[in-house]
Amino acid sequence: QPYFKEMPRLAVYELGVHYLDVFRYLFGDPSTVYARLLKISEEIAGEDVQIITVGYGDRPLTGIINHSWASVPIPDQDKVDNMTPLDIAHPLEIDGTKGTLSLRADRTLHLLTDDQHQTWDFPITTRPLAGVATQQHFVDHLHDQEFETSGQDYIKTMALVYASYTSSEQNRVVDVKELI
């Protein structure tokens, strides 16, 4: 997107927010954030590298976002041959005690356990159709119900975004309660 070049805050606003939202959806609200945000490219104003670690208090759970728009893509991992510019890959991996769930650039989801490896393929239309379904959900509930993702709920995700920027700027772990 051309306007990305001028955004003073980029990677966390444009991509990190989605990972943080996924963490909240799957595991609940993190209590702490530690982030290192870097600007590598001279072509853009904002950060293009993000390493964000979220903690869950006493729970033995940590979420890590490690993403760089400044890196050279790794073939077959970050980009596959039939991708369009709008189909940028952002792999996601969740490691647990019973297995690993891995969403890969080739639009496959893998569940690996000690006993099995299951794979699901998603067509190239998955991402655009997900956007349409989300917009339709909002239209369908404009007058009668609360949206699946409420404004109050989104404030919690945005607190994680701002905690990431605060953490990076002050080089410290941020307690999310400071920002809510």
Phi and psi in degrees as GROMACS dihedral restraints (atoms count N, CA, C in turn):
[ dihedral_restraints ]
;  ai    aj    ak    al  type     phi  dphi    fc
    3     4     5     6     1   -58.3    20    10
    4     5     6     7     1   -36.2    20    10
    6     7     8     9     1   -69.1    20    10
    7     8     9    10     1   -15.9    20    10
    9    10    11    12     1   -58.5    20    10
   10    11    12    13     1   -33.0    20    10
   12    13    14    15     1   -59.3    20    10
   13    14    15    16     1   -28.8    20    10
   15    16    17    18     1  -100.6    20    10
   16    17    18    19     1    -6.2    20    10
   18    19    20    21     1   -72.1    20    10
   19    20    21    22     1   123.7    20    10
   21    22    23    24     1   -70.4    20    10
   22    23    24    25     1   -23.2    20    10
   24    25    26    27     1  -125.3    20    10
   25    26    27    28     1   123.6    20    10
   27    28    29    30     1  -124.5    20    10
   28    29    30    31     1   -69.6    20    10
   30    31    32    33     1   -59.6    20    10
   31    32    33    34     1   -44.7    20    10
   33    34    35    36     1   -70.5    20    10
   34    35    36    37     1   -42.1    20    10
   36    37    38    39     1   -63.0    20    10
   37    38    39    40     1   -41.4    20    10
   39    40    41    42     1   -91.1    20    10
   40    41    42    43     1   -28.1    20    10
   42    43    44    45     1  -129.8    20    10
   43    44    45    46     1   -43.8    20    10
   45    46    47    48     1   -55.8    20    10
   46    47    48    49     1   -36.5    20    10
   48    49    50    51     1   -57.0    20    10
   49    50    51    52     1   -36.0    20    10
   51    52    53    54     1   -71.0    20    10
   52    53    54    55     1   -41.8    20    10
   54    55    56    57     1   -62.7    20    10
   55    56    57    58     1   -44.0    20    10
   57    58    59    60     1   -61.2    20    10
   58    59    60    61     1   -38.3    20    10
   60    61    62    63     1   -64.7    20    10
   61    62    63    64     1   -40.1    20    10
   63    64    65    66     1   -64.1    20    10
   64    65    66    67     1   -44.1    20    10
   66    67    68    69     1   -56.6    20    10
   67    68    69    70     1   -46.9    20    10
   69    70    71    72     1   -61.9    20    10
   70    71    72    73     1   -43.6    20    10
   72    73    74    75     1   -62.8    20    10
   73    74    75    76     1   -45.1    20    10
   75    76    77    78     1   -80.8    20    10
   76    77    78    79     1   -36.5    20    10
   78    79    80    81     1  -123.5    20    10
   79    80    81    82     1    -4.2    20    10
   81    82    83    84     1    95.8    20    10
   82    83    84    85     1  -173.9    20    10
   84    85    86    87     1   -82.1    20    10
   85    86    87    88     1   121.8    20    10
   87    88    89    90     1   -64.9    20    10
   88    89    90    91     1   153.2    20    10
   90    91    92    93     1  -100.4    20    10
   91    92    93    94     1   -24.4    20    10
   93    94    95    96     1  -136.0    20    10
   94    95    96    97     1   156.9    20    10
   96    97    98    99     1  -137.6    20    10
   97    98    99   100     1   134.5    20    10
   99   100   101   102     1  -129.1    20    10
  100   101   102   103     1   129.2    20    10
  102   103   104   105     1  -136.7    20    10
  103   104   105   106     1   144.9    20    10
  105   106   107   108     1  -121.5    20    10
  106   107   108   109     1   117.7    20    10
  108   109   110   111     1  -118.9    20    10
  109   110   111   112     1   130.1    20    10
  111   112   113   114     1  -127.6    20    10
  112   113   114   115     1   151.2    20    10
  114   115   116   117     1  -113.3    20    10
  115   116   117   118     1   114.6    20    10
  117   118   119   120     1  -105.6    20    10
  118   119   120   121     1   -50.1    20    10
  120   121   122   123     1   -71.0    20    10
  121   122   123   124     1   136.2    20    10
  123   124   125   126     1   -81.9    20    10
  124   125   126   127     1    -6.1    20    10
  126   127   128   129     1   -84.6    20    10
  127   128   129   130     1   -13.5    20    10
  129   130   131   132     1  -129.2    20    10
  130   131   132   133     1   160.0    20    10
  132   133   134   135     1   -85.3    20    10
  133   134   135   136     1   -35.4    20    10
  135   136   137   138     1   -95.4    20    10
  136   137   138   139     1  -176.3    20    10
  138   139   140   141     1   -71.2    20    10
  139   140   141   142     1   143.9    20    10
  141   142   143   144     1  -123.3    20    10
  142   143   144   145     1     2.3    20    10
  144   145   146   147     1  -128.4    20    10
  145   146   147   148     1   132.1    20    10
  147   148   149   150     1  -135.7    20    10
  148   149   150   151     1   129.7    20    10
  150   151   152   153     1  -126.7    20    10
  151   152   153   154     1   110.0    20    10
  153   154   155   156     1  -123.9    20    10
  154   155   156   157     1   129.1    20    10
  156   157   158   159     1  -116.0    20    10
  157   158   159   160     1   126.2    20    10
  159   160   161   162     1  -111.5    20    10
  160   161   162   163     1   139.6    20    10
  162   163   164   165     1  -115.6    20    10
  163   164   165   166     1   157.6    20    10
  165   166   167   168     1  -122.1    20    10
  166   167   168   169     1    41.9    20    10
  168   169   170   171     1    63.4    20    10
  169   170   171   172     1  -125.9    20    10
  171   172   173   174     1   -80.9    20    10
  172   173   174   175     1    -8.7    20    10
  174   175   176   177     1   -73.6    20    10
  175   176   177   178     1   138.3    20    10
  177   178   179   180     1   -78.0    20    10
  178   179   180   181     1    68.4    20    10
  180   181   182   183     1  -146.7    20    10
  181   182   183   184     1   132.7    20    10
  183   184   185   186     1  -137.8    20    10
  184   185   186   187     1   136.6    20    10
  186   187   188   189     1  -110.6    20    10
  187   188   189   190     1   136.7    20    10
  189   190   191   192     1  -129.0    20    10
  190   191   192   193     1   127.1    20    10
  192   193   194   195     1  -105.8    20    10
  193   194   195   196     1   123.5    20    10
  195   196   197   198     1  -131.8    20    10
  196   197   198   199     1   102.1    20    10
  198   199   200   201     1  -143.0    20    10
  199   200   201   202     1   141.0    20    10
  201   202   203   204     1  -141.0    20    10
  202   203   204   205     1   125.9    20    10
  204   205   206   207     1   -84.8    20    10
  205   206   207   208     1    -8.5    20    10
  207   208   209   210     1   -90.9    20    10
  208   209   210   211     1    -9.9    20    10
  210   211   212   213     1   -80.7    20    10
  211   212   213   214     1   154.6    20    10
  213   214   215   216     1   -77.0    20    10
  214   215   216   217     1   128.3    20    10
  216   217   218   219     1   -60.7    20    10
  217   218   219   220     1   143.5    20    10
  219   220   221   222     1   -89.0    20    10
  220   221   222   223     1   119.4    20    10
  222   223   224   225     1   -54.4    20    10
  223   224   225   226     1   141.6    20    10
  225   226   227   228     1    65.6    20    10
  226   227   228   229     1    -1.6    20    10
  228   229   230   231     1  -115.2    20    10
  229   230   231   232     1   -52.0    20    10
  231   232   233   234     1   -91.7    20    10
  232   233   234   235     1   -24.9    20    10
  234   235   236   237     1  -151.4    20    10
  235   236   237   238     1   137.5    20    10
  237   238   239   240     1  -114.5    20    10
  238   239   240   241     1   159.2    20    10
  240   241   242   243     1   -56.2    20    10
  241   242   243   244     1   -37.4    20    10
  243   244   245   246     1   -91.1    20    10
  244   245   246   247     1    17.2    20    10
  246   247   248   249     1   -81.3    20    10
  247   248   249   250     1   144.0    20    10
  249   250   251   252     1   -94.9    20    10
  250   251   252   253     1   166.5    20    10
  252   253   254   255     1   -58.9    20    10
  253   254   255   256     1   -26.2    20    10
  255   256   257   258     1   -83.1    20    10
  256   257   258   259     1    -8.5    20    10
  258   259   260   261     1  -105.8    20    10
  259   260   261   262     1    48.5    20    10
  261   262   263   264     1   -66.7    20    10
  262   263   264   265     1   138.9    20    10
  264   265   266   267     1   -91.1    20    10
  265   266   267   268     1   136.8    20    10
  267   268   269   270     1  -134.6    20    10
  268   269   270   271     1    84.9    20    10
  270   271   272   273     1   -58.9    20    10
  271   272   273   274     1   152.3    20    10
  273   274   275   276     1  -137.1    20    10
  274   275   276   277     1   135.7    20    10
  276   277   278   279     1  -133.9    20    10
  277   278   279   280     1   134.0    20    10
  279   280   281   282     1  -121.8    20    10
  280   281   282   283     1   117.0    20    10
  282   283   284   285     1  -103.8    20    10
  283   284   285   286     1   126.5    20    10
  285   286   287   288     1  -129.7    20    10
  286   287   288   289     1   179.2    20    10
  288   289   290   291     1   -72.8    20    10
  289   290   291   292     1   -20.2    20    10
  291   292   293   294     1  -109.0    20    10
  292   293   294   295     1    -2.9    20    10
  294   295   296   297     1   164.5    20    10
  295   296   297   298     1  -178.3    20    10
  297   298   299   300     1  -126.6    20    10
  298   299   300   301     1   133.3    20    10
  300   301   302   303     1  -108.9    20    10
  301   302   303   304     1   125.3    20    10
  303   304   305   306     1  -131.3    20    10
  304   305   306   307     1   119.3    20    10
  306   307   308   309     1   -98.8    20    10
  307   308   309   310     1   122.3    20    10
  309   310   311   312     1  -112.6    20    10
  310   311   312   313     1   166.9    20    10
  312   313   314   315     1   -61.5    20    10
  313   314   315   316     1   -26.6    20    10
  315   316   317   318     1   -84.0    20    10
  316   317   318   319     1    16.2    20    10
  318   319   320   321     1    64.4    20    10
  319   320   321   322     1    37.7    20    10
  321   322   323   324     1  -118.1    20    10
  322   323   324   325     1   145.7    20    10
  324   325   326   327     1  -112.6    20    10
  325   326   327   328     1   128.3    20    10
  327   328   329   330     1  -119.2    20    10
  328   329   330   331     1   135.1    20    10
  330   331   332   333     1  -116.8    20    10
  331   332   333   334     1   114.8    20    10
  333   334   335   336     1  -114.1    20    10
  334   335   336   337     1   125.8    20    10
  336   337   338   339     1  -127.0    20    10
  337   338   339   340     1   178.9    20    10
  339   340   341   342     1   -61.4    20    10
  340   341   342   343     1   -28.1    20    10
  342   343   344   345     1  -103.7    20    10
  343   344   345   346     1   -18.5    20    10
  345   346   347   348     1  -155.0    20    10
  346   347   348   349     1   165.2    20    10
  348   349   350   351     1  -135.9    20    10
  349   350   351   352     1   107.8    20    10
  351   352   353   354     1  -103.4    20    10
  352   353   354   355     1   145.9    20    10
  354   355   356   357     1  -134.9    20    10
  355   356   357   358     1   138.2    20    10
  357   358   359   360     1  -124.1    20    10
  358   359   360   361     1   135.2    20    10
  360   361   362   363     1  -102.4    20    10
  361   362   363   364     1   141.3    20    10
  363   364   365   366     1  -117.0    20    10
  364   365   366   367     1   131.8    20    10
  366   367   368   369     1   -67.6    20    10
  367   368   369   370     1   162.3    20    10
  369   370   371   372     1   -61.6    20    10
  370   371   372   373     1   -19.9    20    10
  372   373   374   375     1   -81.2    20    10
  373   374   375   376     1    -4.7    20    10
  375   376   377   378     1   -58.3    20    10
  376   377   378   379     1   -49.7    20    10
  378   379   380   381     1   -64.2    20    10
  379   380   381   382     1   -50.7    20    10
  381   382   383   384     1   -62.4    20    10
  382   383   384   385     1   -37.9    20    10
  384   385   386   387     1   -67.3    20    10
  385   386   387   388     1   -33.3    20    10
  387   388   389   390     1   -63.7    20    10
  388   389   390   391     1   -40.5    20    10
  390   391   392   393     1   -63.2    20    10
  391   392   393   394     1   -42.6    20    10
  393   394   395   396     1   -64.0    20    10
  394   395   396   397     1   -43.8    20    10
  396   397   398   399     1   -63.0    20    10
  397   398   399   400     1   -39.2    20    10
  399   400   401   402     1   -64.1    20    10
  400   401   402   403     1   -46.8    20    10
  402   403   404   405     1   -63.3    20    10
  403   404   405   406     1   -39.4    20    10
  405   406   407   408     1   -64.2    20    10
  406   407   408   409     1   -38.5    20    10
  408   409   410   411     1   -57.9    20    10
  409   410   411   412     1   -45.8    20    10
  411   412   413   414     1   -64.2    20    10
  412   413   414   415     1   -42.7    20    10
  414   415   416   417     1   -63.4    20    10
  415   416   417   418     1   -43.5    20    10
  417   418   419   420     1   -64.7    20    10
  418   419   420   421     1   -24.3    20    10
  420   421   422   423     1  -114.5    20    10
  421   422   423   424     1    17.8    20    10
  423   424   425   426     1   -59.2    20    10
  424   425   426   427     1   -35.7    20    10
  426   427   428   429     1  -113.8    20    10
  427   428   429   430     1   -13.9    20    10
  429   430   431   432     1  -121.9    20    10
  430   431   432   433     1   -21.0    20    10
  432   433   434   435     1  -143.3    20    10
  433   434   435   436     1   164.2    20    10
  435   436   437   438     1   -77.9    20    10
  436   437   438   439     1   147.3    20    10
  438   439   440   441     1   -68.9    20    10
  439   440   441   442     1   155.8    20    10
  441   442   443   444     1   -57.5    20    10
  442   443   444   445     1   -37.4    20    10
  444   445   446   447     1  -112.5    20    10
  445   446   447   448     1   102.3    20    10
  447   448   449   450     1   -80.8    20    10
  448   449   450   451     1   164.8    20    10
  450   451   452   453     1   -61.3    20    10
  451   452   453   454     1   -42.0    20    10
  453   454   455   456     1   -60.8    20    10
  454   455   456   457     1   -39.7    20    10
  456   457   458   459     1   -67.0    20    10
  457   458   459   460     1   -40.3    20    10
  459   460   461   462     1   -68.1    20    10
  460   461   462   463     1   -28.0    20    10
  462   463   464   465     1   -59.1    20    10
  463   464   465   466     1   -36.4    20    10
  465   466   467   468     1   -66.1    20    10
  466   467   468   469     1   -38.8    20    10
  468   469   470   471     1   -67.7    20    10
  469   470   471   472     1   -42.4    20    10
  471   472   473   474     1   -66.3    20    10
  472   473   474   475     1   -29.2    20    10
  474   475   476   477     1   -61.6    20    10
  475   476   477   478     1   -36.6    20    10
  477   478   479   480     1   -67.9    20    10
  478   479   480   481     1   -37.4    20    10
  480   481   482   483     1   -61.1    20    10
  481   482   483   484     1   -51.5    20    10
  483   484   485   486     1   -67.2    20    10
  484   485   486   487     1   -32.8    20    10
  486   487   488   489     1   -63.6    20    10
  487   488   489   490     1   -35.6    20    10
  489   490   491   492     1   -63.4    20    10
  490   491   492   493     1   -46.8    20    10
  492   493   494   495     1   -65.7    20    10
  493   494   495   496     1   -42.8    20    10
  495   496   497   498     1   -61.7    20    10
  496   497   498   499     1   -45.3    20    10
  498   499   500   501     1   -59.0    20    10
  499   500   501   502     1   -47.1    20    10
  501   502   503   504     1   -65.0    20    10
  502   503   504   505     1   -44.0    20    10
  504   505   506   507     1   -65.6    20    10
  505   506   507   508     1   -36.0    20    10
  507   508   509   510     1  -103.3    20    10
  508   509   510   511     1    -0.7    20    10
  510   511   512   513     1    49.1    20    10
  511   512   513   514     1    57.1    20    10
  513   514   515   516     1  -153.1    20    10
  514   515   516   517     1   162.3    20    10
  516   517   518   519     1   -75.0    20    10
  517   518   519   520     1   132.8    20    10
  519   520   521   522     1  -108.6    20    10
  520   521   522   523     1   129.3    20    10
  522   523   524   525     1   -79.0    20    10
  523   524   525   526     1   122.0    20    10
  525   526   527   528     1   -60.0    20    10
  526   527   528   529     1   -28.3    20    10
  528   529   530   531     1   -59.6    20    10
  529   530   531   532     1   -24.4    20    10
  531   532   533   534     1   -60.4    20    10
  532   533   534   535     1   -27.2    20    10
  534   535   536   537     1  -108.2    20    10
  535   536   537   538     1    -1.9    20    10
